[in-house]
């Protein structure tokens, strides 16, 4: 039976990304961005609140989905599907969408005057910090696709080793306390093999937690039972992490250490809370579930270019009004991203390039 709470949680996380990425234009920690206006602690708090658990949630859900996928597919079929779903969209996005984003970044941040076609050479020959803010090469938000592809390959190898040494795994009667303790390694893993603040070890661990632990119905029931307690801990640690990162005196030696701990606690407890809440309230299929599930991956691929474009175009109109400069590009980006999905999802070629199934052109299609 399909777990619709997984689908609903996935598209819910993805749809938040427009607000999240738009807020990066006001970050206070000097991180290069495609469009940067000025430092603003209030808007930056949006990023800091969501960053501990938003993308980790997608890796956990990918692990859970893999558990069910491998019940119907061989490892070879699964990996072939990963190539189509992840590797091809990664190459498509990196070769087509990212050059456009870094071109706009170069124009805005460094007053680049060449044409877009001329900038293609810059994109493929300029390797600096890989953020793309200076017009150089960047994977942008497509890092998620290549990380997930690599993790999927590594995990199939892990399963083969597990099968060869005949190591069995059976999750039963696992206590809620043990589930809480599974978040402790995240404190250590966050900086291991980290590229631009993204640790492949951390995400592999979360993927495996999804596969081995959170795919178990009894575990999810326990999370549903304790959802409000878990959410309370998640909210407290999330806002503590936000305060420490944005407002606390970072010269005090203990602050960065405590901040690392609260970040990991926020990550883990918000993950668990969202799983429990989604299973309790968003477990049914609906027209929205069907619509968003069909388009969520395409939404992920397309959303960022529109944020960058509309922030670039509207910077001259609302530069003295921070509220409008934030809200208007966000609203327009949502509208145009959905419209773009509607156009692209009807093209077999574009759907193939973006790892998405075309919608059925029948009278009873959802």
NORDA-V822073 format. One record per residue. N is the residue number from 1. RES is the residue in three letters. D_CENTER is the distance of its C-alpha to the mean C-alpha in Angstrom with 1 decimal. Layout:
BEGIN
N;RES;D_CENTER + N;RES;D_CENTER
END
This chain:
BEGIN
1;UNK;25.7 + 2;UNK;22.3 + 3;UNK;20.1 + 4;UNK;19.0 + 5;UNK;17.4 + 6;UNK;14.6 + 7;UNK;14.3 + 8;UNK;14.6 + 9;UNK;12.0 + 10;UNK;9.4 + 11;UNK;10.5 + 12;UNK;10.9 + 13;UNK;7.4 + 14;UNK;6.6 + 15;UNK;9.9 + 16;UNK;9.5 + 17;UNK;7.5 + 18;UNK;11.0 + 19;UNK;12.6 + 20;UNK;10.2 + 21;UNK;10.6 + 22;UNK;14.2 + 23;UNK;15.0 + 24;UNK;14.4 + 25;UNK;17.7 + 26;UNK;19.5 + 27;UNK;18.1 + 28;UNK;20.9 + 29;UNK;20.2 + 30;UNK;21.2 + 31;UNK;18.0 + 32;UNK;18.7 + 33;UNK;16.9 + 34;UNK;17.8 + 35;UNK;19.6 + 36;UNK;20.9 + 37;UNK;23.4 + 38;UNK;24.4 + 39;UNK;23.3 + 40;UNK;22.9 + 41;UNK;22.2 + 42;UNK;21.7 + 43;UNK;19.0 + 44;UNK;17.4 + 45;UNK;17.4 + 46;UNK;14.6 + 47;UNK;12.3 + 48;UNK;13.9 + 49;UNK;13.9 + 50;UNK;10.2 + 51;UNK;9.0 + 52;UNK;10.6 + 53;UNK;8.9 + 54;UNK;5.8 + 55;UNK;3.4 + 56;UNK;7.0 + 57;UNK;7.5 + 58;UNK;5.8 + 59;UNK;8.0 + 60;UNK;10.8 + 61;UNK;10.8 + 62;UNK;11.1 + 63;UNK;13.9 + 64;UNK;15.6 + 65;UNK;15.6 + 66;UNK;17.0 + 67;UNK;19.8 + 68;UNK;20.9 + 69;UNK;20.5 + 70;UNK;22.8 + 71;UNK;25.4 + 72;UNK;26.0 + 73;UNK;25.3 + 74;UNK;26.8 + 75;UNK;24.7 + 76;UNK;25.8 + 77;UNK;24.8 + 78;UNK;21.3 + 79;UNK;20.9 + 80;UNK;22.3 + 81;UNK;19.9 + 82;UNK;17.0 + 83;UNK;18.7 + 84;UNK;18.9 + 85;UNK;15.4 + 86;UNK;13.5 + 87;UNK;16.2 + 88;UNK;17.9 + 89;UNK;15.0 + 90;UNK;14.0 + 91;UNK;17.6 + 92;UNK;18.0 + 93;UNK;15.3 + 94;UNK;16.4 + 95;UNK;20.0 + 96;UNK;20.0 + 97;UNK;17.3 + 98;UNK;16.7 + 99;UNK;20.5 + 100;UNK;20.7 + 101;UNK;18.1 + 102;UNK;19.9 + 103;UNK;23.2 + 104;UNK;22.5 + 105;UNK;21.4 + 106;UNK;24.7 + 107;UNK;26.7 + 108;UNK;25.6 + 109;UNK;25.4 + 110;UNK;28.2 + 111;UNK;30.2 + 112;UNK;30.0 + 113;UNK;32.7 + 114;UNK;32.5 + 115;UNK;31.4 + 116;UNK;28.0 + 117;UNK;29.6 + 118;UNK;31.1 + 119;UNK;27.7 + 120;UNK;26.5 + 121;UNK;28.7 + 122;UNK;27.3 + 123;UNK;23.7 + 124;UNK;24.9 + 125;UNK;27.3 + 126;UNK;25.9 + 127;UNK;23.9 + 128;UNK;23.4 + 129;UNK;20.4 + 130;UNK;17.9 + 131;UNK;16.3 + 132;UNK;18.1 + 133;UNK;19.6 + 134;UNK;23.0 + 135;UNK;22.8 + 136;UNK;22.3 + 137;UNK;20.2 + 138;UNK;16.5 + 139;UNK;13.6 + 140;UNK;11.5 + 141;UNK;8.0 + 142;UNK;9.5 + 143;UNK;9.3 + 144;UNK;6.6 + 145;UNK;9.4 + 146;UNK;12.2 + 147;UNK;10.9 + 148;UNK;10.5 + 149;UNK;13.9 + 150;UNK;15.6 + 151;UNK;14.7 + 152;UNK;15.9 + 153;UNK;19.1 + 154;UNK;19.6 + 155;UNK;19.4 + 156;UNK;21.9 + 157;UNK;24.1 + 158;UNK;23.8 + 159;UNK;24.9 + 160;UNK;27.8 + 161;UNK;28.9 + 162;UNK;28.7 + 163;UNK;30.8 + 164;UNK;33.2 + 165;UNK;34.0 + 166;UNK;34.0 + 167;UNK;31.7 + 168;UNK;31.0 + 169;UNK;28.4 + 170;UNK;29.2 + 171;UNK;27.4 + 172;UNK;30.0 + 173;UNK;31.1 + 174;UNK;28.3 + 175;UNK;28.8 + 176;UNK;26.4 + 177;UNK;27.4 + 178;UNK;26.3 + 179;UNK;22.9 + 180;UNK;22.6 + 181;UNK;23.8 + 182;UNK;21.2 + 183;UNK;18.9 + 184;UNK;21.5 + 185;UNK;20.4 + 186;UNK;17.1 + 187;UNK;19.3 + 188;UNK;20.7 + 189;UNK;17.8 + 190;UNK;15.6 + 191;UNK;17.8 + 192;UNK;18.8 + 193;UNK;18.3 + 194;UNK;15.9 + 195;UNK;15.2 + 196;UNK;14.4 + 197;UNK;13.4 + 198;UNK;11.1 + 199;UNK;13.2 + 200;UNK;13.5 + 201;UNK;15.9 + 202;UNK;13.8 + 203;UNK;11.1 + 204;UNK;14.2 + 205;UNK;15.7 + 206;UNK;13.0 + 207;UNK;13.1 + 208;UNK;16.8 + 209;UNK;16.9 + 210;UNK;15.3 + 211;UNK;17.9 + 212;UNK;20.9 + 213;UNK;20.6 + 214;UNK;18.4 + 215;UNK;19.5 + 216;UNK;22.9 + 217;UNK;24.2 + 218;UNK;26.4 + 219;UNK;23.6 + 220;UNK;21.7 + 221;UNK;25.0 + 222;UNK;25.5 + 223;UNK;22.2 + 224;UNK;23.3 + 225;UNK;26.7 + 226;UNK;25.5 + 227;UNK;22.5 + 228;UNK;24.2 + 229;UNK;25.2 + 230;UNK;21.8 + 231;UNK;20.3 + 232;UNK;23.0 + 233;UNK;22.3 + 234;UNK;18.6 + 235;UNK;19.6 + 236;UNK;22.3 + 237;UNK;20.3 + 238;UNK;17.5 + 239;UNK;20.2 + 240;UNK;22.2 + 241;UNK;19.4 + 242;UNK;19.0 + 243;UNK;22.7 + 244;UNK;23.2 + 245;UNK;20.7 + 246;UNK;21.9 + 247;UNK;25.5 + 248;UNK;27.0 + 249;UNK;29.3 + 250;UNK;27.4 + 251;UNK;30.8 + 252;UNK;31.6 + 253;UNK;30.9 + 254;UNK;29.6 + 255;UNK;26.9 + 256;UNK;24.3 + 257;UNK;25.0 + 258;UNK;24.7 + 259;UNK;21.5 + 260;UNK;19.9 + 261;UNK;21.2 + 262;UNK;20.1 + 263;UNK;16.5 + 264;UNK;16.4 + 265;UNK;18.3 + 266;UNK;16.0 + 267;UNK;13.0 + 268;UNK;15.2 + 269;UNK;17.2 + 270;UNK;14.6 + 271;UNK;12.9 + 272;UNK;16.5 + 273;UNK;17.4 + 274;UNK;14.8 + 275;UNK;15.8 + 276;UNK;19.4 + 277;UNK;19.3 + 278;UNK;17.5 + 279;UNK;20.1 + 280;UNK;22.9 + 281;UNK;22.3 + 282;UNK;20.0 + 283;UNK;21.4 + 284;UNK;23.3 + 285;UNK;22.7 + 286;UNK;23.4 + 287;UNK;23.7 + 288;UNK;20.4 + 289;UNK;18.7 + 290;UNK;20.3 + 291;UNK;19.6 + 292;UNK;15.9 + 293;UNK;15.3 + 294;UNK;17.2 + 295;UNK;15.2 + 296;UNK;11.5 + 297;UNK;10.7 + 298;UNK;13.1 + 299;UNK;11.7 + 300;UNK;8.4 + 301;UNK;10.9 + 302;UNK;13.3 + 303;UNK;12.1 + 304;UNK;12.0 + 305;UNK;15.5 + 306;UNK;16.9 + 307;UNK;15.8 + 308;UNK;17.4 + 309;UNK;20.4 + 310;UNK;21.2 + 311;UNK;20.9 + 312;UNK;23.1 + 313;UNK;25.6 + 314;UNK;25.9 + 315;UNK;26.2 + 316;UNK;29.9 + 317;UNK;30.4 + 318;UNK;28.7 + 319;UNK;28.8 + 320;UNK;31.0 + 321;UNK;29.1 + 322;UNK;25.8 + 323;UNK;25.1 + 324;UNK;25.7 + 325;UNK;23.9 + 326;UNK;20.7 + 327;UNK;21.3 + 328;UNK;22.8 + 329;UNK;20.2 + 330;UNK;17.5 + 331;UNK;19.9 + 332;UNK;20.9 + 333;UNK;17.5 + 334;UNK;16.7 + 335;UNK;20.1 + 336;UNK;20.0 + 337;UNK;16.5 + 338;UNK;18.0 + 339;UNK;21.2 + 340;UNK;19.8 + 341;UNK;18.2 + 342;UNK;21.6 + 343;UNK;23.3 + 344;UNK;21.2 + 345;UNK;21.0 + 346;UNK;24.8 + 347;UNK;25.0 + 348;UNK;25.2 + 349;UNK;24.7 + 350;UNK;21.5 + 351;UNK;20.1 + 352;UNK;21.0 + 353;UNK;19.4 + 354;UNK;16.1 + 355;UNK;16.2 + 356;UNK;17.2 + 357;UNK;20.4 + 358;UNK;22.9 + 359;UNK;24.1 + 360;UNK;27.6 + 361;UNK;30.3 + 362;UNK;32.6 + 363;UNK;34.1 + 364;UNK;32.4 + 365;UNK;28.9 + 366;UNK;26.3
END
